[in-house]
Amino acid sequence: MHTTLSFLHTKLGLVICLLLAALGGYLLWTHTGHTLAALPYLLLLACPMMHFFGHGHRHEHRREADQRNL
């Protein structure tokens, strides 16, 4: 995760973020109907993605805390 944050502080990372934001704005502006139709599915897809990518580090910390308590 530290490498991702350091990448975002480079000029290339900033350019990529701006390009993605511009592309998202263009798609939202020109294809509003399609974007709004896909929004519920994107929200449903976000839930498993957060569980898949977000829970990896928490379990390790809980195990360490449980071992300290024993």
Biotite code that builds the C-alpha atoms (Angstrom):
import biotite.structure as struc

atoms = struc.array([
    struc.Atom([0.000, 0.000, 0.000], chain_id="A", res_id=1, res_name="MET", atom_name="CA", element="C"),
    struc.Atom([2.908, 2.308, 0.683], chain_id="A", res_id=2, res_name="HIS", atom_name="CA", element="C"),
    struc.Atom([4.137, 1.904, -2.904], chain_id="A", res_id=3, res_name="THR", atom_name="CA", element="C"),
    struc.Atom([0.685, 2.860, -4.207], chain_id="A", res_id=4, res_name="THR", atom_name="CA", element="C"),
    struc.Atom([0.664, 6.049, -2.170], chain_id="A", res_id=5, res_name="LEU", atom_name="CA", element="C"),
    struc.Atom([4.176, 6.961, -3.274], chain_id="A", res_id=6, res_name="SER", atom_name="CA", element="C"),
    struc.Atom([3.161, 6.342, -6.917], chain_id="A", res_id=7, res_name="PHE", atom_name="CA", element="C"),
    struc.Atom([0.271, 8.781, -6.579], chain_id="A", res_id=8, res_name="LEU", atom_name="CA", element="C"),
    struc.Atom([2.685, 11.519, -5.465], chain_id="A", res_id=9, res_name="HIS", atom_name="CA", element="C"),
    struc.Atom([4.672, 11.308, -8.717], chain_id="A", res_id=10, res_name="THR", atom_name="CA", element="C"),
    struc.Atom([3.945, 13.318, -11.852], chain_id="A", res_id=11, res_name="LYS", atom_name="CA", element="C"),
    struc.Atom([2.928, 10.167, -13.726], chain_id="A", res_id=12, res_name="LEU", atom_name="CA", element="C"),
    struc.Atom([0.503, 9.199, -10.969], chain_id="A", res_id=13, res_name="GLY", atom_name="CA", element="C"),
    struc.Atom([-1.046, 12.650, -11.015], chain_id="A", res_id=14, res_name="LEU", atom_name="CA", element="C"),
    struc.Atom([-1.427, 12.544, -14.804], chain_id="A", res_id=15, res_name="VAL", atom_name="CA", element="C"),
    struc.Atom([-3.061, 9.112, -14.663], chain_id="A", res_id=16, res_name="ILE", atom_name="CA", element="C"),
    struc.Atom([-5.481, 10.240, -11.940], chain_id="A", res_id=17, res_name="CYS", atom_name="CA", element="C"),
    struc.Atom([-6.411, 13.350, -13.930], chain_id="A", res_id=18, res_name="LEU", atom_name="CA", element="C"),
    struc.Atom([-6.936, 11.314, -17.103], chain_id="A", res_id=19, res_name="LEU", atom_name="CA", element="C"),
    struc.Atom([-9.158, 8.839, -15.259], chain_id="A", res_id=20, res_name="LEU", atom_name="CA", element="C"),
    struc.Atom([-11.144, 11.699, -13.726], chain_id="A", res_id=21, res_name="ALA", atom_name="CA", element="C"),
    struc.Atom([-11.544, 13.346, -17.147], chain_id="A", res_id=22, res_name="ALA", atom_name="CA", element="C"),
    struc.Atom([-12.630, 10.048, -18.699], chain_id="A", res_id=23, res_name="LEU", atom_name="CA", element="C"),
    struc.Atom([-15.138, 9.501, -15.900], chain_id="A", res_id=24, res_name="GLY", atom_name="CA", element="C"),
    struc.Atom([-16.499, 13.016, -16.330], chain_id="A", res_id=25, res_name="GLY", atom_name="CA", element="C"),
    struc.Atom([-16.809, 12.546, -20.084], chain_id="A", res_id=26, res_name="TYR", atom_name="CA", element="C"),
    struc.Atom([-18.629, 9.241, -19.696], chain_id="A", res_id=27, res_name="LEU", atom_name="CA", element="C"),
    struc.Atom([-20.937, 10.711, -17.083], chain_id="A", res_id=28, res_name="LEU", atom_name="CA", element="C"),
    struc.Atom([-21.681, 13.749, -19.232], chain_id="A", res_id=29, res_name="TRP", atom_name="CA", element="C"),
    struc.Atom([-22.242, 11.967, -22.553], chain_id="A", res_id=30, res_name="THR", atom_name="CA", element="C"),
    struc.Atom([-23.694, 8.681, -21.337], chain_id="A", res_id=31, res_name="HIS", atom_name="CA", element="C"),
    struc.Atom([-25.695, 9.746, -18.293], chain_id="A", res_id=32, res_name="THR", atom_name="CA", element="C"),
    struc.Atom([-28.475, 7.248, -18.926], chain_id="A", res_id=33, res_name="GLY", atom_name="CA", element="C"),
    struc.Atom([-26.102, 4.327, -19.225], chain_id="A", res_id=34, res_name="HIS", atom_name="CA", element="C"),
    struc.Atom([-24.144, 5.449, -16.175], chain_id="A", res_id=35, res_name="THR", atom_name="CA", element="C"),
    struc.Atom([-27.236, 5.780, -14.024], chain_id="A", res_id=36, res_name="LEU", atom_name="CA", element="C"),
    struc.Atom([-28.508, 2.398, -15.242], chain_id="A", res_id=37, res_name="ALA", atom_name="CA", element="C"),
    struc.Atom([-25.200, 0.744, -14.255], chain_id="A", res_id=38, res_name="ALA", atom_name="CA", element="C"),
    struc.Atom([-24.961, 2.479, -10.863], chain_id="A", res_id=39, res_name="LEU", atom_name="CA", element="C"),
    struc.Atom([-26.892, -0.138, -8.817], chain_id="A", res_id=40, res_name="PRO", atom_name="CA", element="C"),
    struc.Atom([-24.738, -2.894, -10.271], chain_id="A", res_id=41, res_name="TYR", atom_name="CA", element="C"),
    struc.Atom([-21.555, -0.955, -9.521], chain_id="A", res_id=42, res_name="LEU", atom_name="CA", element="C"),
    struc.Atom([-22.677, -0.489, -5.925], chain_id="A", res_id=43, res_name="LEU", atom_name="CA", element="C"),
    struc.Atom([-23.420, -4.208, -5.618], chain_id="A", res_id=44, res_name="LEU", atom_name="CA", element="C"),
    struc.Atom([-20.018, -4.992, -7.093], chain_id="A", res_id=45, res_name="LEU", atom_name="CA", element="C"),
    struc.Atom([-18.337, -2.634, -4.626], chain_id="A", res_id=46, res_name="ALA", atom_name="CA", element="C"),
    struc.Atom([-19.467, -4.706, -1.625], chain_id="A", res_id=47, res_name="CYS", atom_name="CA", element="C"),
    struc.Atom([-17.614, -7.935, -2.495], chain_id="A", res_id=48, res_name="PRO", atom_name="CA", element="C"),
    struc.Atom([-14.618, -5.941, -3.699], chain_id="A", res_id=49, res_name="MET", atom_name="CA", element="C"),
    struc.Atom([-14.370, -4.165, -0.329], chain_id="A", res_id=50, res_name="MET", atom_name="CA", element="C"),
    struc.Atom([-14.601, -7.504, 1.468], chain_id="A", res_id=51, res_name="HIS", atom_name="CA", element="C"),
    struc.Atom([-12.034, -9.089, -0.823], chain_id="A", res_id=52, res_name="PHE", atom_name="CA", element="C"),
    struc.Atom([-9.468, -6.295, -0.697], chain_id="A", res_id=53, res_name="PHE", atom_name="CA", element="C"),
    struc.Atom([-10.287, -4.627, 2.620], chain_id="A", res_id=54, res_name="GLY", atom_name="CA", element="C"),
    struc.Atom([-10.307, -7.486, 5.091], chain_id="A", res_id=55, res_name="HIS", atom_name="CA", element="C"),
    struc.Atom([-6.852, -8.933, 4.403], chain_id="A", res_id=56, res_name="GLY", atom_name="CA", element="C"),
    struc.Atom([-4.936, -6.759, 6.835], chain_id="A", res_id=57, res_name="HIS", atom_name="CA", element="C"),
    struc.Atom([-7.493, -6.697, 9.622], chain_id="A", res_id=58, res_name="ARG", atom_name="CA", element="C"),
    struc.Atom([-7.410, -10.445, 10.184], chain_id="A", res_id=59, res_name="HIS", atom_name="CA", element="C"),
    struc.Atom([-3.654, -10.360, 10.652], chain_id="A", res_id=60, res_name="GLU", atom_name="CA", element="C"),
    struc.Atom([-3.900, -7.637, 13.275], chain_id="A", res_id=61, res_name="HIS", atom_name="CA", element="C"),
    struc.Atom([-6.643, -9.482, 15.109], chain_id="A", res_id=62, res_name="ARG", atom_name="CA", element="C"),
    struc.Atom([-4.559, -12.638, 15.218], chain_id="A", res_id=63, res_name="ARG", atom_name="CA", element="C"),
    struc.Atom([-1.623, -10.718, 16.656], chain_id="A", res_id=64, res_name="GLU", atom_name="CA", element="C"),
    struc.Atom([-3.867, -9.084, 19.260], chain_id="A", res_id=65, res_name="ALA", atom_name="CA", element="C"),
    struc.Atom([-5.413, -12.456, 20.164], chain_id="A", res_id=66, res_name="ASP", atom_name="CA", element="C"),
    struc.Atom([-1.964, -14.002, 20.605], chain_id="A", res_id=67, res_name="GLN", atom_name="CA", element="C"),
    struc.Atom([-0.902, -11.182, 22.922], chain_id="A", res_id=68, res_name="ARG", atom_name="CA", element="C"),
    struc.Atom([-3.969, -11.714, 25.104], chain_id="A", res_id=69, res_name="ASN", atom_name="CA", element="C"),
    struc.Atom([-3.197, -15.425, 25.552], chain_id="A", res_id=70, res_name="LEU", atom_name="CA", element="C"),
])
